[in-house]
Amino acid sequence: MDPVPGPCYPAASTEHSLADLSLIISPEQPDDDVQIEKLSERTFGPGRFARTAYRLREGHSHLREFSFTARIGTLLVGSVRLAPVLIGKSKAMLLGPLTVEPPFRSRGIGRALIEASLETAKKAGVKLVLLVGDEPYYGRLGFKRVEKGKVRMPGPVDPERILIAEIVPGAFESVEGKVRPDWDAIK
């Protein structure tokens, strides 16, 4: 997967007005790491380390070229990261964490971050994006529940929360197996 460097993305239009926020979505930079970690700590707390998706990413880097931040002025208010994984033998990306500062939720920031990541993934030839999350929220962005038992995550996870987005229609049809880091995709 060759990453496609991206410019800043304008916020997606949603049912919630972002016009008054002057939201800027831009590719994640190394200088963002400390702020993103603090944001994750505030929004997910210490329990985030026990989550299956976090455990899968442990010791395995996300790819900055597919990861984005949201800012209002200079204030970092959101972040999304994608990391390369394998589902069985098939390449995919794992979305997460997606995090938005609580006072700025329900304003389309999460949606704008995900749309920027999915668009960049599509341009780079990514076919599948996997995540653990709530279908009512992520379903609006093209994610669908995975058939129980088709994808096995390491550690405990509610199978109803394993979701997949086919960037290329039909790409998930013959995919199944255990999810694990794709070490070869990390440079």
C-alpha positions as CSV (number, residue, x, y, z in Angstrom):
1,M,0.0,0.0,0.0
2,D,1.6,3.2,-1.1
3,P,0.3,6.1,1.0
4,V,-1.0,9.1,-0.7
5,P,0.1,12.3,1.0
6,G,-2.8,14.5,1.6
7,P,-3.4,18.2,2.1
8,C,-5.6,19.6,4.8
9,Y,-9.2,18.4,4.3
10,P,-12.2,20.7,4.8
11,A,-14.7,19.4,7.3
12,A,-17.4,17.2,5.9
13,S,-20.9,18.7,5.9
14,T,-23.2,17.0,8.3
15,E,-26.5,17.6,10.0
16,H,-24.5,19.4,12.7
17,S,-23.1,22.8,11.8
18,L,-19.3,23.1,11.8
19,A,-19.3,26.6,10.2
20,D,-18.9,28.3,13.6
21,L,-16.0,26.0,14.5
22,S,-13.4,26.8,11.8
23,L,-12.5,23.1,11.8
24,I,-9.3,22.0,10.1
25,I,-8.7,18.3,9.3
26,S,-5.0,17.6,8.5
27,P,-2.6,14.7,8.3
28,E,-1.1,13.7,11.7
29,Q,2.4,14.9,12.3
30,P,5.1,13.6,14.8
31,D,4.6,16.7,16.9
32,D,1.0,15.7,17.5
33,D,1.9,12.5,19.5
34,V,1.8,14.0,23.0
35,Q,-1.4,15.9,22.4
36,I,-3.1,12.8,20.9
37,E,-2.0,10.7,23.8
38,K,-3.4,13.2,26.3
39,L,-6.6,13.4,24.4
40,S,-7.0,9.6,24.4
41,E,-6.2,9.5,28.1
42,R,-9.0,12.1,28.8
43,T,-11.6,10.4,26.5
44,F,-10.9,6.7,27.2
45,G,-9.1,6.7,30.6
46,P,-6.8,4.0,31.8
47,G,-9.2,1.3,30.7
48,R,-8.2,1.8,27.1
49,F,-5.1,-0.4,27.6
50,A,-7.3,-3.4,28.3
51,R,-9.4,-3.1,25.1
52,T,-8.8,-5.7,22.4
53,A,-8.3,-3.2,19.6
54,Y,-5.6,-1.4,21.8
55,R,-3.9,-4.7,22.5
56,L,-3.8,-5.4,18.8
57,R,-2.0,-2.1,18.2
58,E,0.4,-2.5,21.1
59,G,4.0,-2.5,19.9
60,H,2.6,-1.9,16.4
61,S,2.7,1.5,14.9
62,H,-0.2,3.2,13.1
63,L,0.6,4.8,9.8
64,R,0.7,8.6,10.0
65,E,-0.1,9.0,6.3
66,F,-3.6,7.5,7.0
67,S,-4.1,9.2,10.3
68,F,-5.6,12.7,10.8
69,T,-6.1,15.4,13.4
70,A,-8.9,17.9,13.9
71,R,-8.2,21.4,15.2
72,I,-10.1,24.4,16.0
73,G,-7.5,27.1,15.7
74,T,-4.5,25.6,17.4
75,L,-6.5,23.4,19.8
76,L,-6.4,19.7,18.9
77,V,-10.0,18.4,19.4
78,G,-9.9,15.1,17.6
79,S,-7.8,12.3,16.1
80,V,-8.1,9.2,14.1
81,R,-5.4,6.6,13.4
82,L,-5.2,3.7,11.0
83,A,-2.8,0.7,11.5
84,P,-2.1,-2.1,9.0
85,V,-3.4,-5.5,9.9
86,L,-4.0,-8.9,8.3
87,I,-7.3,-10.6,8.4
88,G,-6.2,-14.2,7.8
89,K,-4.0,-13.6,4.7
90,S,-5.8,-10.4,3.5
91,K,-4.4,-6.9,4.1
92,A,-6.6,-4.4,5.8
93,M,-6.4,-1.3,8.0
94,L,-7.6,-1.1,11.6
95,L,-9.3,2.2,12.4
96,G,-8.8,3.5,15.8
97,P,-8.7,5.0,18.1
98,L,-11.1,7.7,17.0
99,T,-11.3,10.3,19.7
100,V,-13.0,13.7,20.0
101,E,-12.9,16.1,23.0
102,P,-16.2,15.6,24.8
103,P,-17.3,19.3,24.4
104,F,-16.9,19.0,20.7
105,R,-18.8,15.8,20.1
106,S,-21.9,15.5,18.0
107,R,-20.7,18.3,15.6
108,G,-19.4,16.0,12.8
109,I,-15.7,16.1,13.8
110,G,-15.5,12.3,14.1
111,R,-17.2,11.9,10.7
112,A,-14.8,14.4,9.1
113,L,-11.8,12.5,10.5
114,I,-13.0,9.1,9.3
115,E,-13.9,10.4,5.9
116,A,-10.4,11.9,5.5
117,S,-8.8,8.6,6.5
118,L,-11.1,6.5,4.3
119,E,-10.5,8.8,1.3
120,T,-6.7,8.6,1.7
121,A,-6.9,4.8,2.2
122,K,-8.9,4.5,-1.0
123,K,-6.4,6.6,-3.0
124,A,-3.6,4.3,-1.7
125,G,-5.4,1.1,-2.8
126,V,-6.6,-0.1,0.6
127,K,-9.5,-2.5,0.1
128,L,-10.8,-3.0,3.7
129,V,-11.0,-1.1,6.9
130,L,-11.8,-2.9,10.2
131,L,-12.8,-1.5,13.5
132,V,-14.5,-2.3,16.8
133,G,-17.3,0.0,17.4
134,D,-21.0,0.8,17.4
135,E,-22.8,0.0,14.2
136,P,-25.4,2.8,14.5
137,Y,-22.6,5.4,14.4
138,Y,-20.1,3.8,12.0
139,G,-22.8,2.3,9.7
140,R,-23.5,5.8,8.5
141,L,-20.0,5.9,7.2
142,G,-20.2,2.6,5.3
143,F,-19.2,0.1,8.0
144,K,-21.2,-3.1,8.4
145,R,-21.3,-5.8,11.0
146,V,-19.1,-8.8,10.3
147,E,-20.7,-12.2,10.3
148,K,-20.1,-13.9,13.7
149,G,-17.0,-16.1,13.6
150,K,-15.7,-14.8,10.2
151,V,-13.1,-12.5,11.8
152,R,-11.4,-13.4,15.1
153,M,-9.8,-10.6,17.2
154,P,-7.2,-11.4,19.7
155,G,-8.7,-11.2,23.2
156,P,-12.3,-10.7,24.2
157,V,-14.5,-8.5,22.0
158,D,-18.2,-8.4,21.5
159,P,-18.7,-9.9,18.0
160,E,-21.6,-7.5,17.4
161,R,-19.1,-4.6,17.4
162,I,-16.6,-6.0,14.8
163,L,-17.3,-3.8,11.7
164,I,-15.8,-3.7,8.2
165,A,-15.9,-1.1,5.4
166,E,-15.3,-2.4,1.9
167,I,-13.4,0.4,0.2
168,V,-13.5,-1.8,-2.9
169,P,-16.9,-3.4,-3.3
170,G,-16.8,-7.2,-2.8
171,A,-13.3,-7.1,-1.2
172,F,-14.5,-8.8,2.0
173,E,-16.4,-11.7,0.3
174,S,-13.7,-14.4,0.7
175,V,-11.8,-12.8,3.7
176,E,-11.8,-14.6,7.1
177,G,-9.5,-15.5,9.8
178,K,-7.6,-14.1,12.8
179,V,-6.7,-10.4,12.9
180,R,-3.0,-9.7,13.6
181,P,-0.6,-6.8,12.9
182,D,0.8,-6.6,9.4
183,W,4.5,-6.1,10.4
184,D,5.6,-6.0,6.7
185,A,3.5,-2.9,6.1
186,I,5.4,-0.9,8.7
187,K,8.4,1.0,7.5
